[in-house]
Amino acid sequence: MPELVKRRPLSIVVLCTLAVIGTVLGAASVPFMQQVRALGTWYLAYIGVATVVGLGALWGYFQLKRWGVLLYLGLTAANQIVLWRFHWWTPQSLMMPLIVIAVGLANWKDMD
């Protein structure tokens, strides 16, 4: 008997596509920000690692894997702590990640 193929929800396709674009563009713009340069190279390294981890999380998310949503949740928590530590945190810095996480949790039952 043929295995049933899961359909990926359109919300996840759109969300992951936009999140990947936002992640890449955001990471590409960071080295040009004066306040980032003032922190030194450790922050650029952090952004590099966070970008790779974020893209990995989005890949898992796109593949309908629960670990992708959980990894994205953990990365969001780490990023919020870093932003808070350097007094860059705003409610807006949490809005998009919360939308991504909410869509993942709304589709949790469809994930492996």
DSSP file (Angstrom, degrees, kcal/mol; ACC not computed):
  #  RESIDUE AA STRUCTURE BP1 BP2  ACC     N-H-->O    O-->H-N    N-H-->O    O-->H-N    TCO  KAPPA ALPHA  PHI   PSI    X-CA   Y-CA   Z-CA
    1    1 A M              0   0    0      0, 0.0     2,-0.0     0, 0.0     0, 0.0   0.000 360.0 360.0 360.0 131.2    0.0    0.0    0.0
    2    2 A P        -     0   0    0      0, 0.0     2,-0.2     0, 0.0     3,-0.0  -0.329 360.0-110.1 -66.1 143.7    1.5    3.4   -0.9
    3    3 A E        -     0   0    0      1,-0.1     2,-0.2    -2,-0.0     0, 0.0  -0.494  33.7-110.3 -72.8 139.0    2.5    5.6    1.9
    4    4 A L        -     0   0    0     -2,-0.2     2,-0.5     1,-0.1    -1,-0.1  -0.514  29.1-136.3 -70.5 134.9    0.4    8.7    2.4
    5    5 A V        -     0   0    0     -2,-0.2     2,-0.3    -3,-0.0    -1,-0.1  -0.815  14.6-130.9 -95.8 127.8    2.2   11.9    1.6
    6    6 A K        -     0   0    0     -2,-0.5     2,-0.5     1,-0.0   104,-0.0  -0.562  16.2-134.5 -76.0 137.9    1.9   14.7    4.0
    7    7 A R        -     0   0    0     -2,-0.3    -1,-0.0     1,-0.0     3,-0.0  -0.801  17.2-128.2 -90.6 132.6    0.9   18.1    2.5
    8    8 A R        -     0   0    0     -2,-0.5     5,-0.1     1,-0.1    54,-0.0  -0.691  30.6-113.5 -79.2 124.9    3.0   20.9    3.8
    9    9 A P    >>  -     0   0    0      0, 0.0     4,-1.8     0, 0.0     3,-0.7  -0.298  15.6-127.8 -59.9 141.1    0.6   23.7    4.9
   10   10 A L  H 3> S+     0   0    0      1,-0.3     4,-2.8     2,-0.2     5,-0.3   0.848 108.2  62.7 -57.7 -35.7    0.8   26.9    2.9
   11   11 A S  H 3> S+     0   0    0      1,-0.2     4,-2.3     2,-0.2    -1,-0.3   0.881 105.1  46.2 -59.7 -37.4    1.3   28.9    6.0
   12   12 A I  H <> S+     0   0    0     -3,-0.7     4,-2.7     2,-0.2     5,-0.3   0.888 111.6  51.1 -73.0 -39.1    4.6   27.0    6.7
   13   13 A V  H  X S+     0   0    0     -4,-1.8     4,-2.1     2,-0.2    -2,-0.2   0.955 116.1  40.7 -61.1 -50.0    5.8   27.4    3.1
   14   14 A V  H  X S+     0   0    0     -4,-2.8     4,-2.5     2,-0.2     5,-0.2   0.939 117.3  48.2 -64.9 -47.6    5.1   31.2    3.1
   15   15 A L  H  X S+     0   0    0     -4,-2.3     4,-2.6    -5,-0.3    -2,-0.2   0.921 113.3  46.0 -62.1 -46.5    6.4   31.7    6.7
   16   16 A C  H  X S+     0   0    0     -4,-2.7     4,-2.4     2,-0.2    -1,-0.2   0.889 112.4  51.8 -65.9 -38.3    9.7   29.7    6.2
   17   17 A T  H  X S+     0   0    0     -4,-2.1     4,-2.1    -5,-0.3    -2,-0.2   0.949 114.0  42.6 -62.1 -48.9   10.3   31.4    2.8
   18   18 A L  H  X S+     0   0    0     -4,-2.5     4,-2.7     1,-0.2    -2,-0.2   0.880 113.6  52.7 -65.3 -37.8    9.9   34.9    4.4
   19   19 A A  H  X S+     0   0    0     -4,-2.6     4,-2.6    -5,-0.2    -1,-0.2   0.891 109.0  49.1 -67.0 -38.9   11.9   33.9    7.5
   20   20 A V  H  X S+     0   0    0     -4,-2.4     4,-2.5     2,-0.2     5,-0.2   0.935 112.9  47.5 -64.8 -45.3   14.9   32.6    5.4
   21   21 A I  H  X S+     0   0    0     -4,-2.1     4,-2.6     1,-0.2     5,-0.3   0.936 114.6  46.7 -60.5 -46.5   14.9   35.8    3.3
   22   22 A G  H  X S+     0   0    0     -4,-2.7     4,-2.5     1,-0.2     5,-0.2   0.881 111.9  50.8 -63.3 -39.5   14.7   37.9    6.5
   23   23 A T  H  X S+     0   0    0     -4,-2.6     4,-2.5     2,-0.2     5,-0.2   0.933 113.5  43.9 -64.2 -46.9   17.4   35.9    8.2
   24   24 A V  H  X S+     0   0    0     -4,-2.5     4,-2.1     2,-0.2    -2,-0.2   0.936 117.3  44.5 -66.4 -46.9   19.8   36.2    5.3
   25   25 A L  H  X S+     0   0    0     -4,-2.6     4,-1.4    -5,-0.2    -2,-0.2   0.901 114.3  50.1 -65.2 -40.0   19.2   39.9    4.7
   26   26 A G  H  X S+     0   0    0     -4,-2.5     4,-1.2    -5,-0.3     3,-0.3   0.928 112.3  46.3 -63.5 -45.5   19.3   40.7    8.4
   27   27 A A  H  < S+     0   0    0     -4,-2.5    -1,-0.2     1,-0.2    -2,-0.2   0.861 110.3  54.5 -65.6 -35.1   22.6   38.9    8.9
   28   28 A A  H  < S+     0   0    0     -4,-2.1    -1,-0.2     1,-0.2    -2,-0.2   0.800 109.5  47.4 -69.2 -27.9   24.1   40.6    5.8
   29   29 A S  H >< S+     0   0    0     -4,-1.4     3,-1.3    -3,-0.3     4,-0.3   0.716  92.2  80.3 -86.3 -20.4   23.3   44.0    7.1
   30   30 A V  G >< S+     0   0    0     -4,-1.2     3,-2.0     1,-0.3     6,-0.2   0.882  83.7  58.5 -58.0 -45.0   24.7   43.5   10.6
   31   31 A P  G 3  S+     0   0    0      0, 0.0    -1,-0.3     0, 0.0    -2,-0.1   0.726 103.6  55.4 -61.1 -17.7   28.4   44.1    9.8
   32   32 A F  G <  S+     0   0    0     -3,-1.3     2,-0.4    -4,-0.2    -2,-0.2   0.486  82.6 103.6 -92.6  -3.4   27.6   47.6    8.5
   33   33 A M    <>  -     0   0    0     -3,-2.0     4,-1.9    -4,-0.3     3,-0.5  -0.686  64.9-146.2 -84.7 127.9   25.9   48.7   11.7
   34   34 A Q  H  > S+     0   0    0     -2,-0.4     4,-1.7     1,-0.2    -1,-0.1   0.886  97.7  53.9 -60.3 -43.0   28.0   51.1   13.8
   35   35 A Q  H  > S+     0   0    0      1,-0.2     4,-0.5     2,-0.2    -1,-0.2   0.805 108.2  51.3 -65.7 -27.7   26.7   49.9   17.1
   36   36 A V  H >> S+     0   0    0     -3,-0.5     3,-1.1    -6,-0.2     4,-0.8   0.906 106.6  52.9 -73.2 -42.9   27.6   46.3   16.2
   37   37 A R  H >< S+     0   0    0     -4,-1.9     3,-0.7     1,-0.3    -2,-0.2   0.849 102.0  61.0 -60.3 -33.4   31.1   47.2   15.2
   38   38 A A  H 3< S+     0   0    0     -4,-1.7    -1,-0.3     1,-0.2    -2,-0.2   0.766  98.3  58.2 -66.3 -24.6   31.5   48.8   18.6
   39   39 A L  H << S-     0   0    0     -3,-1.1     3,-0.3    -4,-0.5    -1,-0.2   0.742 107.0-130.0 -77.7 -22.8   30.9   45.5   20.3
   40   40 A G    XX  -     0   0    0     -4,-0.8     4,-0.8    -3,-0.7     3,-0.7  -0.452  37.6 -49.7 101.1-176.7   33.8   43.8   18.6
   41   41 A T  H 3> S+     0   0    0      1,-0.2     4,-2.3     2,-0.2     5,-0.2   0.729 119.5  73.2 -73.0 -22.5   34.2   40.6   16.6
   42   42 A W  H 3> S+     0   0    0     -3,-0.3     4,-2.5     1,-0.2    -1,-0.2   0.891  97.3  50.2 -60.4 -37.0   32.5   38.3   19.2
   43   43 A Y  H <> S+     0   0    0     -3,-0.7     4,-2.7     2,-0.2    -1,-0.2   0.891 108.7  51.1 -70.5 -37.6   29.1   39.7   18.3
   44   44 A L  H  X S+     0   0    0     -4,-0.8     4,-2.2     2,-0.2    -1,-0.2   0.900 110.9  49.5 -63.3 -38.9   29.7   39.2   14.5
   45   45 A A  H  X S+     0   0    0     -4,-2.3     4,-2.6     2,-0.2    -2,-0.2   0.916 110.1  51.1 -64.3 -42.2   30.7   35.6   15.4
   46   46 A Y  H  X S+     0   0    0     -4,-2.5     4,-3.2     1,-0.2     5,-0.2   0.929 110.0  49.1 -59.4 -45.6   27.5   35.2   17.4
   47   47 A I  H  X S+     0   0    0     -4,-2.7     4,-2.3     2,-0.2    -1,-0.2   0.899 110.4  51.8 -62.2 -40.3   25.4   36.5   14.5
   48   48 A G  H  X S+     0   0    0     -4,-2.2     4,-2.0     2,-0.2    -2,-0.2   0.941 113.8  42.3 -60.7 -48.1   27.2   34.1   12.2
   49   49 A V  H  X S+     0   0    0     -4,-2.6     4,-2.8     1,-0.2     5,-0.2   0.923 114.5  51.1 -65.2 -44.5   26.4   31.1   14.4
   50   50 A A  H  X S+     0   0    0     -4,-3.2     4,-2.6    -5,-0.2    -1,-0.2   0.858 109.2  52.0 -62.1 -35.4   22.9   32.3   15.1
   51   51 A T  H  X S+     0   0    0     -4,-2.3     4,-2.6    -5,-0.2    -1,-0.2   0.931 111.6  45.3 -66.8 -45.5   22.3   32.7   11.4
   52   52 A V  H  X S+     0   0    0     -4,-2.0     4,-2.1     2,-0.2    -2,-0.2   0.930 116.2  46.0 -63.9 -45.2   23.5   29.1   10.6
   53   53 A V  H  X S+     0   0    0     -4,-2.8     4,-2.6     2,-0.2    -2,-0.2   0.913 112.8  51.3 -63.2 -42.2   21.4   27.7   13.5
   54   54 A G  H  X S+     0   0    0     -4,-2.6     4,-2.5    -5,-0.2    -2,-0.2   0.906 109.9  48.1 -62.4 -42.8   18.4   29.7   12.5
   55   55 A L  H  X S+     0   0    0     -4,-2.6     4,-1.9     2,-0.2    -1,-0.2   0.883 112.0  50.8 -66.3 -36.7   18.6   28.5    8.9
   56   56 A G  H  X S+     0   0    0     -4,-2.1     4,-2.3     2,-0.2    -2,-0.2   0.912 110.2  49.5 -63.8 -42.2   18.9   24.9   10.2
   57   57 A A  H  X S+     0   0    0     -4,-2.6     4,-2.6     1,-0.2    -2,-0.2   0.913 110.7  49.7 -62.8 -42.6   15.9   25.4   12.4
   58   58 A L  H  X S+     0   0    0     -4,-2.5     4,-2.7     2,-0.2    -1,-0.2   0.845 108.2  54.0 -66.7 -32.5   13.9   26.8    9.5
   59   59 A W  H  X S+     0   0    0     -4,-1.9     4,-1.9     2,-0.2    -2,-0.2   0.942 111.4  44.7 -64.9 -46.5   14.9   23.8    7.4
   60   60 A G  H  <>S+     0   0    0     -4,-2.3     5,-2.6     2,-0.2     8,-0.3   0.906 113.3  51.2 -62.0 -41.1   13.6   21.4   10.0
   61   61 A Y  H ><5S+     0   0    0     -4,-2.6     3,-1.7     7,-0.2    -2,-0.2   0.926 109.7  49.7 -59.3 -47.6   10.5   23.5   10.4
   62   62 A F  H 3<5S+     0   0    0     -4,-2.7    -1,-0.2     1,-0.3    -2,-0.2   0.832 107.3  54.7 -63.4 -33.1   10.0   23.4    6.6
   63   63 A Q  T 3<5S-     0   0    0     -4,-1.9    -1,-0.3    -5,-0.2    -2,-0.2   0.320 120.5-112.1 -82.6   9.0   10.4   19.6    6.7
   64   64 A L  T < 5 +     0   0    0     -3,-1.7    48,-2.6     1,-0.2     2,-0.5   0.888  65.9 151.0  61.0  43.7    7.6   19.5    9.3
   65   65 A K    >>< -     0   0    0     -5,-2.6     3,-1.0    46,-0.2     4,-0.9  -0.906  46.4-144.4-106.1 131.0   10.0   18.4   12.1
   66   66 A R  H 3> S+     0   0    0     -2,-0.5     4,-2.4     1,-0.3     3,-0.3   0.837  99.2  64.8 -62.4 -32.6    9.1   19.4   15.7
   67   67 A W  H 3> S+     0   0    0      1,-0.2     4,-2.8     2,-0.2    -1,-0.3   0.819  95.4  59.8 -62.4 -28.0   12.8   19.8   16.5
   68   68 A G  H <> S+     0   0    0     -3,-1.0     4,-2.1    -8,-0.3    -1,-0.2   0.915 107.7  43.8 -64.2 -42.6   12.9   22.7   14.0
   69   69 A V  H  X S+     0   0    0     -4,-0.9     4,-2.3    -3,-0.3    -2,-0.2   0.914 115.6  48.3 -68.0 -42.8   10.2   24.6   15.9
   70   70 A L  H  X S+     0   0    0     -4,-2.4     4,-2.4     2,-0.2    -2,-0.2   0.898 111.8  49.2 -66.0 -39.8   11.9   23.8   19.2
   71   71 A L  H  X S+     0   0    0     -4,-2.8     4,-2.5     2,-0.2    -1,-0.2   0.906 111.4  49.8 -64.9 -40.8   15.3   24.9   17.9
   72   72 A Y  H  X S+     0   0    0     -4,-2.1     4,-2.4    -5,-0.2    -2,-0.2   0.896 109.9  51.7 -63.6 -39.7   13.8   28.1   16.6
   73   73 A L  H  X S+     0   0    0     -4,-2.3     4,-2.1     2,-0.2    -2,-0.2   0.923 111.3  46.8 -61.6 -45.9   12.2   28.7   20.0
   74   74 A G  H  X S+     0   0    0     -4,-2.4     4,-2.3     2,-0.2    -2,-0.2   0.896 112.3  49.7 -63.9 -41.5   15.6   28.2   21.8
   75   75 A L  H  X S+     0   0    0     -4,-2.5     4,-2.7     2,-0.2    -1,-0.2   0.892 108.9  52.9 -64.8 -39.7   17.4   30.5   19.4
   76   76 A T  H  X S+     0   0    0     -4,-2.4     4,-2.4     2,-0.2    -2,-0.2   0.917 108.9  49.8 -61.0 -43.2   14.7   33.1   19.9
   77   77 A A  H  X S+     0   0    0     -4,-2.1     4,-2.0     2,-0.2    -2,-0.2   0.932 111.9  47.9 -61.6 -45.7   15.2   32.9   23.6
   78   78 A A  H  X S+     0   0    0     -4,-2.3     4,-2.2     1,-0.2    -2,-0.2   0.923 112.3  49.3 -61.6 -44.7   19.0   33.3   23.3
   79   79 A N  H  X S+     0   0    0     -4,-2.7     4,-2.7     1,-0.2    -1,-0.2   0.887 109.0  52.1 -63.3 -39.1   18.6   36.2   20.9
   80   80 A Q  H  X S+     0   0    0     -4,-2.4     4,-2.4     2,-0.2    -1,-0.2   0.880 108.7  51.1 -66.0 -36.8   16.2   38.0   23.2
   81   81 A I  H  X S+     0   0    0     -4,-2.0     4,-2.6     2,-0.2    -2,-0.2   0.924 111.2  47.7 -64.8 -44.3   18.7   37.6   26.1
   82   82 A V  H  X S+     0   0    0     -4,-2.2     4,-1.6     2,-0.2    -2,-0.2   0.931 113.0  48.2 -63.0 -45.0   21.5   39.1   24.0
   83   83 A L  H  <>S+     0   0    0     -4,-2.7     5,-3.0     1,-0.2     6,-1.0   0.912 113.0  48.4 -61.1 -42.0   19.3   42.0   22.9
   84   84 A W  H ><5S+     0   0    0     -4,-2.4     3,-1.5     4,-0.2    -2,-0.2   0.908 107.2  56.2 -63.7 -42.7   18.2   42.6   26.5
   85   85 A R  H 3<5S+     0   0    0     -4,-2.6    -1,-0.2     1,-0.3    -2,-0.2   0.853 112.8  40.6 -59.8 -36.3   21.8   42.5   27.8
   86   86 A F  T 3<5S-     0   0    0     -4,-1.6    -1,-0.3    -5,-0.2    -2,-0.2   0.227 114.1-113.7-100.4  14.5   22.9   45.2   25.4
   87   87 A H  T < 5S+     0   0    0     -3,-1.5    -3,-0.2     1,-0.1    -2,-0.1   0.811  87.1 114.4  61.0  33.1   19.7   47.3   25.9
   88   88 A W      < +     0   0    0     -5,-3.0    -4,-0.2    -6,-0.2     2,-0.1   0.410  40.4 120.2-106.3  -3.0   18.6   46.8   22.3
   89   89 A W        +     0   0    0     -6,-1.0    -9,-0.0    -7,-0.1     3,-0.0  -0.411  31.9 164.9 -70.4 136.1   15.5   44.8   23.2
   90   90 A T    >   -     0   0    0     -2,-0.1     3,-1.2     1,-0.0     4,-0.4  -0.947  50.8-109.3-137.7 159.4   12.1   46.1   22.1
   91   91 A P  T >> S+     0   0    0      0, 0.0     3,-1.3     0, 0.0     4,-0.8   0.846 119.1  61.6 -57.6 -31.4    8.7   44.4   21.9
   92   92 A Q  H 3> S+     0   0    0      1,-0.3     4,-0.7     2,-0.2     3,-0.4   0.797  91.9  65.0 -66.0 -27.2    9.0   44.5   18.1
   93   93 A S  H <4 S+     0   0    0     -3,-1.2    -1,-0.3     1,-0.2   -10,-0.0   0.675 107.9  41.9 -69.0 -14.4   12.2   42.4   18.3
   94   94 A L  H <> S+     0   0    0     -3,-1.3     4,-2.0    -4,-0.4    -1,-0.2   0.582  95.1  80.9-104.1 -15.0    9.9   39.6   19.7
   95   95 A M  H  X S+     0   0    0     -4,-0.8     4,-1.8    -3,-0.4     5,-0.1   0.946  94.0  42.0 -63.6 -52.7    6.9   40.0   17.4
   96   96 A M  H  X S+     0   0    0     -4,-0.7     4,-2.3     1,-0.2     5,-0.2   0.933 114.6  50.2 -64.8 -46.0    8.1   38.2   14.2
   97   97 A P  H  > S+     0   0    0      0, 0.0     4,-2.6     0, 0.0    -1,-0.2   0.892 109.3  53.1 -59.2 -36.0    9.7   35.3   16.1
   98   98 A L  H  X S+     0   0    0     -4,-2.0     4,-2.7     2,-0.2    -2,-0.2   0.872 107.8  50.7 -66.1 -35.2    6.5   34.8   18.1
   99   99 A I  H  X S+     0   0    0     -4,-1.8     4,-2.4     2,-0.2     5,-0.2   0.932 111.1  48.4 -64.9 -45.0    4.5   34.6   14.9
  100  100 A V  H  X S+     0   0    0     -4,-2.3     4,-2.0     1,-0.2    -2,-0.2   0.931 114.8  45.3 -59.9 -46.4    6.9   32.0   13.5
  101  101 A I  H  X S+     0   0    0     -4,-2.6     4,-2.7     1,-0.2     5,-0.2   0.904 111.0  53.1 -65.4 -41.9    6.6   30.0   16.8
  102  102 A A  H  X S+     0   0    0     -4,-2.7     4,-2.3     1,-0.2    -1,-0.2   0.900 109.0  48.8 -62.0 -41.6    2.8   30.3   16.9
  103  103 A V  H  X S+     0   0    0     -4,-2.4     4,-1.3     2,-0.2    -1,-0.2   0.911 111.7  50.6 -64.9 -40.8    2.4   29.0   13.4
  104  104 A G  H  < S+     0   0    0     -4,-2.0     3,-0.4    -5,-0.2    -2,-0.2   0.928 112.1  45.9 -61.3 -45.0    4.7   26.1   14.3
  105  105 A L  H >< S+     0   0    0     -4,-2.7     3,-1.1     1,-0.2     4,-0.3   0.850 108.4  56.7 -67.7 -33.3    2.7   25.3   17.4
  106  106 A A  H 3< S+     0   0    0     -4,-2.3    -1,-0.2     1,-0.2     3,-0.2   0.791 114.8  39.0 -66.4 -26.6   -0.5   25.6   15.4
  107  107 A N  T >< S+     0   0    0     -4,-1.3     3,-1.5    -3,-0.4     4,-0.4   0.210  82.8 114.2-105.0  13.7    0.8   22.9   13.0
  108  108 A W  G X  S+     0   0    0     -3,-1.1     3,-1.7     1,-0.3    -1,-0.1   0.861  71.0  57.1 -54.1 -42.8    2.4   20.8   15.8
  109  109 A K  G 3  S+     0   0    0     -4,-0.3    -1,-0.3     1,-0.3    -2,-0.1   0.730 103.8  54.1 -66.4 -20.8    0.1   17.8   15.3
  110  110 A D  G <  S+     0   0    0     -3,-1.5    -1,-0.3   -45,-0.0     2,-0.2   0.465  97.0  88.4 -88.9  -2.5    1.1   17.6   11.6
  111  111 A M    <         0   0    0     -3,-1.7   -46,-0.2    -4,-0.4   -47,-0.1  -0.612 360.0 360.0-100.7 156.9    4.8   17.4   12.4
  112  112 A D              0   0    0    -48,-2.6   -47,-0.2    -2,-0.2    -1,-0.1   0.401 360.0 360.0 -92.7 360.0    7.0   14.4   13.2
